[in-house]
């Protein structure tokens, strides 16, 4: 039963929530464990333990019917928003387990450690490229470019196409507020681009992940063309957007909380812990959905099969029942893991990569450009409630950037 008398208003399609959804998230948590959207007939879980329980329960809650709450061209909720091309994030066991085991070796901590010097080199070159400038856009000229360069390198995609890949990935991710039909078109556009790179690696194998996947087998069978395209498409989108938005959100948070910025400048060893706090408080992915498979009761609420449930990770990450002083930024915060990168079998495969890239990025920015000044009055947020970040993040550089030899 709801614990607050007045039912709050919330919609993942209402862009008035883009700038500051957090007061409404607090209202949702206070209202009760489960909130129902009566207009589109779906549910919202906003408390930490409820979100965590549903995320790890793959028996009763499925990802196979899509992980976004979507509307069709007529404004009706789409019951199955999954992609025609299979993607690991939309798989349930046992298929998910097989696919994840196939690709997880490329994302383990050892592989990420080997990638770190490459990320550092890319970051250095990007900041060197800003030398002599007094006006820059952190997002367009750094945050957008760093992760897509890294992921292209990992996959074995040609770097000359990285801008095209990033643009296609952006269209796909930020089509969230568009109709299901428009989203499918965006997904196909990215798949078509990546298919050319897959064909290239069939002719010209290299050491990249696409070549490795072309040679991989599962139960003695090679991956189908659709399976491979789905894999690569997911890596291109998730592998770029998370880091881009994490970096921009971190810079914006420090603008509002300059004491955090000063602590990290004074002691860069705190940046690793700070990245997790930025993730917790400014989650790039605000939430994902599941479809109920069996009748199941969570915290007193019984879900019926076919129902859609939106898991609000960003709301759960500020739950006072899970975190002491949840609104306070504490880079030394012990214990409880946040849910910004998911939970259970769908914990973000690239979590190590996203953290490492953000640590490198913030370390370099705070060391080489410590006195930047953001202009948030001119910044442009993504017009999508479920993805938190910026399209444009203009800044003035007060002390000229110098190139490093």
N, C-alpha and C positions, 0 to 999 in steps of 0.2 A: 504493500500500500504506500502511496505517496506520503512523505513526511512533512512536506511544506504545503500550505493551504492553496496558494495560487500557482496554477500551472504556468511555467515560463514559456516564452515563444522561442523556438529555434528551428532553423531550416538550413541544411547544407547547401542550398541553392540561393540563399539570400545574401547578396554581396555586402550588405551593411555589416556583416560579421567579419569581413576580411581584415579590417584594421585592428580591432580589439575584441575578440570573441570571449575573452577570459571571464569577465563578469557574468556572462550568460552561462558559461561552463560551471561557475560556482552555483548559479541558480539551479542548474540541472542536477548537480550533486546533492543539493539541499532538498530538492523536490522529491527525490526517491531514487532507488537503484535503477529503475527502468523508466524511460520517458517514451511516450508513443506520439508519433506524428500522425494526427488524425486525417490530414489531407491526403498523404500518399500511403498511409497505412504501413509504416515501418517503425522500428524501435531503436532507441538510443541507449547505450550503456556508457556511463560517464565516471563511475567510481572505480578505483584502482583494482580491487580484488575481483569485481565482476568482469571488468574488461580482461583481466589476466586469465580468469577461469574460462571465459568463452573462447579466448584466443588459443588456448591449449587443448580445447575439447574438440578434436576433429571427428569424433564419433557423432556428435549431435549438431555440430555447426560446420558447414561446408564452405569452401572457397571456390568450388568448381562452377558455381553459377555466377561468378563475378565478385569483385571485391569493392565495387563502388555502388552507391545508391545513384541510380540514373533515371532520367525521364526520356520518353520517346518524343517524337515531333509533336504529338498531341498533348504533351504534358502529363502523360500517365507513367507510373513507375514501371520500369523494365524488370521483369522477374528474373531473366537470365541475361546478365550484362557481360558474360564471358566473351573472349575473343575466339574467332574461328581458328586462328593459329594458336596451338596450345602453349601456355606460358606456365612456368613452375609456380608462380605466385597464385595461379588459379587451379592448382592441383591438390587433391587430397591423397592420403596414403591409400594404396601402396605406390601409386605412380610418382607421387611427390618424393618419397624416400629414395626411389631409384634414380630419379633425375638429380636430386640434390647431392647424392653420393658421387655422382658422375662429375659434377662441376665444383664441388666444395674444395677439392685439392688446390684449385687455382686461387682460392680466397683464404687460405689458412694464414696463421700469423707468420709463418716462415716466408711465405710468398710475399706478404705485405712488407715484411722487413726488407726483402730484396728490392721491392719497388720504391722504397722510401727515397733512396738517392736520386732516382729518376724524377719523382715528384718534386724534390728539392731543386733539381736542376731546372725543371719547367717553371717553377715558381720564381726562381732567380731571374730567368730570362724575361718573364712577363713583367716583373717589377723593373728590371733594367730598361725595358721598352717604354716605361713611363718617365724615364729620366728627363729632366728639364721642363716637365709639364707642371702647371699649377692648378689645372682643372682636369679631373678624371671622372670616369664612371667605374666604381669598383666592381659592379656586377658585369657590365658589358666587356670591360677590358682586363678583368682578372678572374672573377668568380665563375663566369660562364666558360672561360677558355681552359682553365686548369684541369677540371675533371674530365672534360671531353677529350683533351689531349692524352690524358692518362689512359682512359678507357679505349681509345683508338689504338694506342700502343699495345695494350693488353690483348686486344682482339686481333690485331694484325690488320686493321683497317688503314687505308691510305690517309695520312694526315691532311692532304690537300682537300679532302672532303669533310673535314671535321665541322666546319661552319654549317654545311648542309645537314649533317647528322644532328647537330645540336638544334637547328631550326625545326627539323622534323620531329625530334623528341619533344621540344617545347610545345609544338602544335598538338601533339598527342596528349601530353600531360595536362595542358591547360584547356583542353576541350571538355573538361569535366562539366562545366555549366552548359555545354551544348547538348544537342540531342544525341541519343544512342547511335543514330545513323551517321551523324557527323563524326562521332568518335571512331566508329568503325572505319570510316574513310581515312581518318588521320592515321590509324594503326596500319592500314594497308599501305599508305604512302611511305611510312618508315620501313615497313617490311620490304617494299619494292627496292628502296635504296640499299638496304642491307643485303638483299639477295645478290646484287651485283658484286658486293665484296666477297660473299660466299663463293660465287662462281670464280672470282679471281683467285681465291685460295685453293680451289680445286685444281686450277691450272698452275699456280705458282705457290706451292706450300711454303710456309715459314714457321717461325717458332711461336706464333701467336695462338690465342685461344680458339679462334675459328678453325685453324688447321687441326688443333688438338681434338676439337669436337667432331670434325669431319672423320677423324681416325678412330674415334671412340665407339665402343659398342656397349649395348645394354641387353643382357640375356642373349648375347651372341648376335644381336641385330644392330646395324648402324642406325643412327638417328635419321628420321625422315626429314625431307626438306622443310616441311612445316614445323617440325619440332626444333630443328636447328635455327630457323628464322625466328621462332618464338623466343628461344633462349637469348639470341643475340639482341633482339629488339628489347627484351626486358633489361638486359645488362646495359644497353645504351641509354635507356630512359632512367632506370633506377640508379645506375652508376654515375650519372651526371647530375640529375636534379637534386638529389639529397645533399651533395657537397655544395653545390652552387647556393642553395637556399640556406644551408647551415652557416656558411661563411657570411652571407649578407645579413642574416638574422642576428648573428653574433656581433657584427659591427654596429648594427642598429641598436641592439641592446646596450652595448657599451656607450653609445651616444647618450642614451637616457640615464645610464648609470656610470658616469665617468670614474667613480671610485673603483669599479671593477677593472676598467681599462688600466688605471694607474697601478693596481695590484699586480696585474699580469705583466706590465712593462717592468716593474721593479723586480719581479721574480718569474721569469719565463717557465720555470719548472712547474708552475701552477696551471699552465695552459692546458695540459692533458686533462686534469680534473675539471677545468673550466668548460672544455668542449662538451662533457657530459651534462653539465648544468645548462649550457646553451641548448643542447638537445632537449633536455627535460622541460625547460621553461618556454622554448620557442620551437617546438617540434615542427620540422619541415613538412611531415605528413601528419595532418591533424587527426585523421581517422580512416579506417577501412571497414568494409562490411563483410558479413557472413550470412549464409542462408540456413535456416533451421531445417534439419533433416528428420529428427525425431522429436516427439513431445518431450520437453525437458523443463525443469524448474530451476531457476537461478535466483537466489536471494528472495524467495517468496513469489517470484513472477513465473508463470507457466507460459512457455512459448509453444505455438503450434507449428507443425511442419509447413514449410513454404514461406514462413515469415522472414523478413529481412531485418538484420540487426546491425546498426552502425556502432562500431567500437571507437569511442572518442579517446584515443591515446593522449591527446594534448590535455583533455580535461582530467583524465586519470593521473597524469603526471603532476597535478597540483592538488591532489587529494590529501587533506590534512590527516586522514586516518592512515595514510601510508608514509607521509613525510612530516618531520618536525619543521615548523615554519616554512611551509611549502612555497610561499611567495618570495622567500629570501634566496638570493643567489649565494651559494656556498660551494666554492670549488674544492673544498676539503670534505664535502658531505660523504659520510660513510654509509655502508650498508645497502639499502634498497635500490635495486636496479630500476631505471626508468623504462617506459614502454615506447619511447620515441621511434625505435627501430623495430617495433613489433615484439612478438613473444611467441614461444612455442616453436613448432616446426617451421613457421614462416618468419622467424627472426631474420632480419635482413641479412642476406648472404654476404653483402658487401659492407657489413658494419665495421670491420677492421679497416677497410679501405677508406670509408667516409671519415672515420675518426682520424686516421693518419693524415689524410689530405687536409682536414681542417686544422690539425695541430701544426702542420707545416705552414699552411697559409697564414694563420694568425700569428705564429712565431715570426714569420718574415715581415708581415705587415707592421706589427708592433715594434719590430727592431729597426726596419728600414724607413717606415713612414709613420713614426709615432705621433706626429702632431697634425695628422689629417683632421679635417672638419667636415662631417657629413652635412648634407643639405636635405634633411628629410621632408622639408616643405616642398621640395621639387622631386622627391623620390616617387617612384611608381610601383605600387604593389601588384602582384599577380591578382587578377580579378576572379580568384577561385577560392572558395572557403576552405576546402580540404587540403590545399597546398599552400603553406605559408612561406612567403619569400618576396623578393623584389624583381621587377623587370629592369628598373633603373635605380642606381644608387650613387648619385653625384656627390663629389667631394672636392674640397679645396686642399691643396698640398701647401702648407705654410713654409716648410723648409725643403728646398729642392732635393729631389732624389738623385743620388749619384750611382753610377754603374759600378758593379763589383768586377774586378779583373778576373 
